[in-house]
Amino acid sequence: MSDQKETINFDVLFVGAGPANLASSIRLMQIAKEKNLDIEIAIIDKGMDIGSHSLSGAILNPIALKELLPEYAEMNFPVEKRVIKDSLYALTKNKSFKIPFTPINLKSSGYLIISLSKFTKWLSNIAEEMGANIFPGFSGVEAIYDKSGSTIIGVRTGEKGISKEFTKKSNYEPPMDIYAKVTIFGEGAKGSLFRDVAKKLDLFKDNMPQVYETGIKEIIEIRNKQIFQDINSNAIHSLFYPLDFSTFGGGFIYEMNNNLISIGLVVGLSYENPYLDIYEKFIQFKKHPFILNIIKEGKVLETGARTVCTGGYYSMPKLYMDGGLVVGNCASFHNNFALKGIHTSMKSGMIAAETIISGFEKNDFSSNVLKQYKKNIEKSWIQKEMLNGRNFAQAMAKKALAKFLHLGALHFTNGKGLIDPLRLKRDSKTLKNINKFDEPDNINKLSSNDKNLFLDKLTSLYLSNTSHEEDQPCHIKIINPDICIKKCIDYFNAPCTRFCPGSVYELTFDNKSNKKSIKLNPSNCLHCKTCEIKDPFENILWNCPEGGDGPKYSIV
């Protein structure tokens, strides 16, 4: 066991190995080769393997991929299916109605249905072949600044082999300081490292709050091989049930290879009802007659959960800082109106790479040079997409009739709508007192005889391949436990026990003290970070556990 902290120097450091950073690293090396520049690149990711924490719908608009790798189809690209025809259904409790037209923003014909896990693995292989140094299993836990405290010069990774008592175990590995001329933050939604950087450097000043959706997703092996021919669509989206008209969200089913489907439900975290259980809503969605007809007699093979930042254009942080850039969903690059974000994330990373090259040519990575990143974004097609969806999440968060009025206006005004910008609340501020709602009869009681198709939370957790080193400090912190006991339980009836899809939070009762409390089960964590986003008192802090812990997706 060595306590000696290792220090490594690179030219460029990418934090997170999602589509944005991987596309950025590939584009950077392409340009470096053209210009005969020698640039050393490092990519760190908290997942055990690249792709093991990647989860998405996922339909890929290939526009950015074609720009990055024009010959991608001849490069063993892991496509599942092409979208032959898409469809949109409105669901009530027991019926379905096919909407006769698909809104232009949702049209996906010709796009690619992919496994995001396989896709990021594929991109990482290309980046590695081009010379990138990729380090899975390393979480970035702290930004390193210069003496002024305003310029980022690297990232410190987390220690490994620390016990719950904060003592060093026999397998202890010290943190590693990775220094770089420029650092690219691409951690995805609610990145914990960028959260701290943005707070220190005030990167969200004057912006609307970032808002999010949480998605539950499964890969199911289905029996009916002809179902998509019968429906005449292999990319299905749904609205309404099991959510009410005031709750933003919807379902999806995409055809994959080998009689597999990708099925999921996304729920906007702007919802008001503290009783809403996101996972139980997903089970209700699967039991709808229209959905059940597709998946009946099927078997769930893999499960997952993830948040997506959907605030869009008006919730984007400042994109550059001295020594750093932010890309992808970490920066709200997501076309909300089209319900797609992989291509926008990739394009943001590619533009970041082009900006970084200017930094090398000028030997300057200050904001004076890196601010060109934002200007280049504004000149590209990504700007039009971001503007088109700039008020979509805000409109969807409105209630009943107001929702449809705003959505209709967006359709005819290229995203401007009736009010521009349309304001929204932070997701943590939308819950209402539990007394305003009736407790659902079926909460936490949904069951079925088909245990291959309808899973309880813990069985679902098992199929996400989630694992954590048990003897380590808890990576989830309840900042003030008294708030849980004295305020949250009485006012909201512990909503964390319902919005967490992994049963991390458990409401317990002590007969001796006659008091309720919240018990944490951090080993159940799916790393979706819904808890930090939705907690009504902003009393939960999520940080990276030991590197390599968490879900291990391979199909989704």
BELZIJO-V982877 format. One record per residue. N is the residue number from 0. RES is the residue in three letters. PSI is psi in whole degrees, 0 to 359 (999 if undefined). Layout:
# BELZIJO-V982877
((N	RES	PSI) (N	RES	PSI))
This chain:
# BELZIJO-V982877
((0	MET	126) (1	SER	135) (2	ASP	1) (3	GLN	118) (4	LYS	132) (5	GLU	143) (6	THR	129) (7	ILE	144) (8	ASN	133) (9	PHE	168) (10	ASP	316) (11	VAL	134) (12	LEU	126) (13	PHE	127) (14	VAL	109) (15	GLY	133) (16	ALA	55) (17	GLY	184) (18	PRO	323) (19	ALA	307) (20	ASN	324) (21	LEU	318) (22	ALA	322) (23	SER	316) (24	SER	320) (25	ILE	314) (26	ARG	321) (27	LEU	317) (28	MET	329) (29	GLN	312) (30	ILE	322) (31	ALA	320) (32	LYS	318) (33	GLU	323) (34	LYS	4) (35	ASN	44) (36	LEU	139) (37	ASP	104) (38	ILE	124) (39	GLU	125) (40	ILE	139) (41	ALA	140) (42	ILE	123) (43	ILE	148) (44	ASP	141) (45	LYS	345) (46	GLY	153) (47	MET	320) (48	ASP	156) (49	ILE	129) (50	GLY	345) (51	SER	343) (52	HIS	13) (53	SER	122) (54	LEU	132) (55	SER	180) (56	GLY	299) (57	ALA	125) (58	ILE	127) (59	LEU	117) (60	ASN	116) (61	PRO	12) (62	ILE	314) (63	ALA	322) (64	LEU	318) (65	LYS	324) (66	GLU	320) (67	LEU	313) (68	LEU	81) (69	PRO	331) (70	GLU	27) (71	TYR	326) (72	ALA	336) (73	GLU	12) (74	MET	34) (75	ASN	38) (76	PHE	130) (77	PRO	63) (78	VAL	142) (79	GLU	299) (80	LYS	160) (81	ARG	146) (82	VAL	114) (83	ILE	313) (84	LYS	138) (85	ASP	161) (86	SER	157) (87	LEU	129) (88	TYR	143) (89	ALA	127) (90	LEU	134) (91	THR	188) (92	LYS	322) (93	ASN	358) (94	LYS	162) (95	SER	146) (96	PHE	119) (97	LYS	123) (98	ILE	126) (99	PRO	347) (100	PHE	151) (101	THR	123) (102	PRO	141) (103	ILE	327) (104	ASN	337) (105	LEU	352) (106	LYS	131) (107	SER	8) (108	SER	129) (109	GLY	345) (110	TYR	175) (111	LEU	128) (112	ILE	124) (113	ILE	164) (114	SER	119) (115	LEU	328) (116	SER	313) (117	LYS	323) (118	PHE	313) (119	THR	325) (120	LYS	318) (121	TRP	314) (122	LEU	320) (123	SER	325) (124	ASN	320) (125	ILE	315) (126	ALA	318) (127	GLU	320) (128	GLU	331) (129	MET	352) (130	GLY	0) (131	ALA	143) (132	ASN	114) (133	ILE	129) (134	PHE	87) (135	PRO	157) (136	GLY	13) (137	PHE	117) (138	SER	136) (139	GLY	120) (140	VAL	345) (141	GLU	130) (142	ALA	145) (143	ILE	130) (144	TYR	160) (145	ASP	183) (146	LYS	332) (147	SER	340) (148	GLY	8) (149	SER	349) (150	THR	126) (151	ILE	130) (152	ILE	5) (153	GLY	192) (154	VAL	141) (155	ARG	132) (156	THR	167) (157	GLY	152) (158	GLU	156) (159	LYS	149) (160	GLY	33) (161	ILE	132) (162	SER	172) (163	LYS	332) (164	GLU	9) (165	PHE	29) (166	THR	158) (167	LYS	128) (168	LYS	176) (169	SER	336) (170	ASN	22) (171	TYR	134) (172	GLU	125) (173	PRO	164) (174	PRO	163) (175	MET	131) (176	ASP	116) (177	ILE	112) (178	TYR	145) (179	ALA	156) (180	LYS	329) (181	VAL	140) (182	THR	133) (183	ILE	120) (184	PHE	115) (185	GLY	55) (186	GLU	356) (187	GLY	191) (188	ALA	133) (189	LYS	46) (190	GLY	129) (191	SER	326) (192	LEU	313) (193	PHE	329) (194	ARG	314) (195	ASP	322) (196	VAL	315) (197	ALA	323) (198	LYS	315) (199	LYS	318) (200	LEU	3) (201	ASP	52) (202	LEU	350) (203	PHE	18) (204	LYS	129) (205	ASP	7) (206	ASN	155) (207	MET	155) (208	PRO	146) (209	GLN	137) (210	VAL	163) (211	TYR	162) (212	GLU	147) (213	THR	130) (214	GLY	136) (215	ILE	133) (216	LYS	145) (217	GLU	154) (218	ILE	122) (219	ILE	134) (220	GLU	119) (221	ILE	160) (222	ARG	323) (223	ASN	102) (224	LYS	345) (225	GLN	3) (226	ILE	321) (227	PHE	331) (228	GLN	321) (229	ASP	320) (230	ILE	339) (231	ASN	41) (232	SER	139) (233	ASN	14) (234	ALA	102) (235	ILE	131) (236	HIS	151) (237	SER	154) (238	LEU	160) (239	PHE	242) (240	TYR	136) (241	PRO	12) (242	LEU	154) (243	ASP	173) (244	PHE	341) (245	SER	354) (246	THR	124) (247	PHE	136) (248	GLY	184) (249	GLY	174) (250	GLY	168) (251	PHE	152) (252	ILE	126) (253	TYR	137) (254	GLU	137) (255	MET	181) (256	ASN	162) (257	ASN	40) (258	ASN	28) (259	LEU	152) (260	ILE	153) (261	SER	121) (262	ILE	140) (263	GLY	168) (264	LEU	130) (265	VAL	140) (266	VAL	122) (267	GLY	132) (268	LEU	13) (269	SER	7) (270	TYR	159) (271	GLU	333) (272	ASN	114) (273	PRO	340) (274	TYR	348) (275	LEU	124) (276	ASP	112) (277	ILE	317) (278	TYR	320) (279	GLU	327) (280	LYS	323) (281	PHE	318) (282	ILE	319) (283	GLN	319) (284	PHE	315) (285	LYS	333) (286	LYS	356) (287	HIS	139) (288	PRO	320) (289	PHE	316) (290	ILE	317) (291	LEU	327) (292	ASN	333) (293	ILE	321) (294	ILE	355) (295	LYS	142) (296	GLU	12) (297	GLY	179) (298	LYS	128) (299	VAL	128) (300	LEU	324) (301	GLU	147) (302	THR	164) (303	GLY	170) (304	ALA	148) (305	ARG	150) (306	THR	152) (307	VAL	134) (308	CYS	119) (309	THR	11) (310	GLY	329) (311	GLY	205) (312	TYR	315) (313	TYR	353) (314	SER	10) (315	MET	139) (316	PRO	175) (317	LYS	128) (318	LEU	350) (319	TYR	158) (320	MET	168) (321	ASP	114) (322	GLY	8) (323	GLY	157) (324	LEU	160) (325	VAL	137) (326	VAL	169) (327	GLY	205) (328	ASN	340) (329	CYS	329) (330	ALA	13) (331	SER	20) (332	PHE	97) (333	HIS	129) (334	ASN	93) (335	ASN	321) (336	PHE	327) (337	ALA	354) (338	LEU	37) (339	LYS	145) (340	GLY	356) (341	ILE	315) (342	HIS	323) (343	THR	323) (344	SER	314) (345	MET	314) (346	LYS	321) (347	SER	320) (348	GLY	321) (349	MET	320) (350	ILE	324) (351	ALA	318) (352	ALA	317) (353	GLU	326) (354	THR	320) (355	ILE	322) (356	ILE	320) (357	SER	323) (358	GLY	319) (359	PHE	322) (360	GLU	328) (361	LYS	355) (362	ASN	46) (363	ASP	119) (364	PHE	29) (365	SER	172) (366	SER	333) (367	ASN	327) (368	VAL	316) (369	LEU	344) (370	LYS	344) (371	GLN	338) (372	TYR	311) (373	LYS	319) (374	LYS	322) (375	ASN	326) (376	ILE	314) (377	GLU	339) (378	LYS	354) (379	SER	174) (380	TRP	340) (381	ILE	328) (382	GLN	317) (383	LYS	318) (384	GLU	318) (385	MET	319) (386	LEU	325) (387	ASN	328) (388	GLY	18) (389	ARG	336) (390	ASN	14) (391	PHE	309) (392	ALA	323) (393	GLN	319) (394	ALA	319) (395	MET	337) (396	ALA	349) (397	LYS	165) (398	LYS	144) (399	ALA	245) (400	LEU	320) (401	ALA	323) (402	LYS	311) (403	PHE	328) (404	LEU	315) (405	HIS	319) (406	LEU	319) (407	GLY	319) (408	ALA	322) (409	LEU	320) (410	HIS	324) (411	PHE	357) (412	THR	18) (413	ASN	38) (414	GLY	349) (415	LYS	312) (416	GLY	196) (417	LEU	327) (418	ILE	130) (419	ASP	113) (420	PRO	148) (421	LEU	125) (422	ARG	157) (423	LEU	162) (424	LYS	156) (425	ARG	141) (426	ASP	330) (427	SER	349) (428	LYS	10) (429	THR	343) (430	LEU	145) (431	LYS	165) (432	ASN	138) (433	ILE	334) (434	ASN	345) (435	LYS	357) (436	PHE	150) (437	ASP	136) (438	GLU	127) (439	PRO	141) (440	ASP	331) (441	ASN	9) (442	ILE	130) (443	ASN	19) (444	LYS	5) (445	LEU	128) (446	SER	167) (447	SER	154) (448	ASN	340) (449	ASP	92) (450	LYS	350) (451	ASN	341) (452	LEU	326) (453	PHE	108) (454	LEU	146) (455	ASP	171) (456	LYS	319) (457	LEU	326) (458	THR	320) (459	SER	319) (460	LEU	319) (461	TYR	321) (462	LEU	357) (463	SER	355) (464	ASN	32) (465	THR	133) (466	SER	147) (467	HIS	146) (468	GLU	118) (469	GLU	319) (470	ASP	76) (471	GLN	159) (472	PRO	143) (473	CYS	128) (474	HIS	357) (475	ILE	125) (476	LYS	124) (477	ILE	111) (478	ILE	314) (479	ASN	96) (480	PRO	333) (481	ASP	330) (482	ILE	320) (483	CYS	313) (484	ILE	316) (485	LYS	341) (486	LYS	302) (487	CYS	317) (488	ILE	318) (489	ASP	320) (490	TYR	324) (491	PHE	0) (492	ASN	48) (493	ALA	66) (494	PRO	341) (495	CYS	333) (496	THR	349) (497	ARG	324) (498	PHE	343) (499	CYS	122) (500	PRO	357) (501	GLY	8) (502	SER	40) (503	VAL	326) (504	TYR	129) (505	GLU	126) (506	LEU	121) (507	THR	160) (508	PHE	126) (509	ASP	112) (510	ASN	329) (511	LYS	312) (512	SER	349) (513	ASN	39) (514	LYS	150) (515	LYS	155) (516	SER	169) (517	ILE	123) (518	LYS	136) (519	LEU	136) (520	ASN	73) (521	PRO	338) (522	SER	346) (523	ASN	356) (524	CYS	130) (525	LEU	2) (526	HIS	27) (527	CYS	335) (528	LYS	17) (529	THR	324) (530	CYS	314) (531	GLU	327) (532	ILE	314) (533	LYS	344) (534	ASP	123) (535	PRO	343) (536	PHE	7) (537	GLU	48) (538	ASN	7) (539	ILE	134) (540	LEU	123) (541	TRP	126) (542	ASN	163) (543	CYS	133) (544	PRO	192) (545	GLU	136) (546	GLY	135) (547	GLY	346) (548	ASP	166) (549	GLY	196) (550	PRO	160) (551	LYS	77) (552	TYR	144) (553	SER	339) (554	ILE	315) (555	VAL	999))
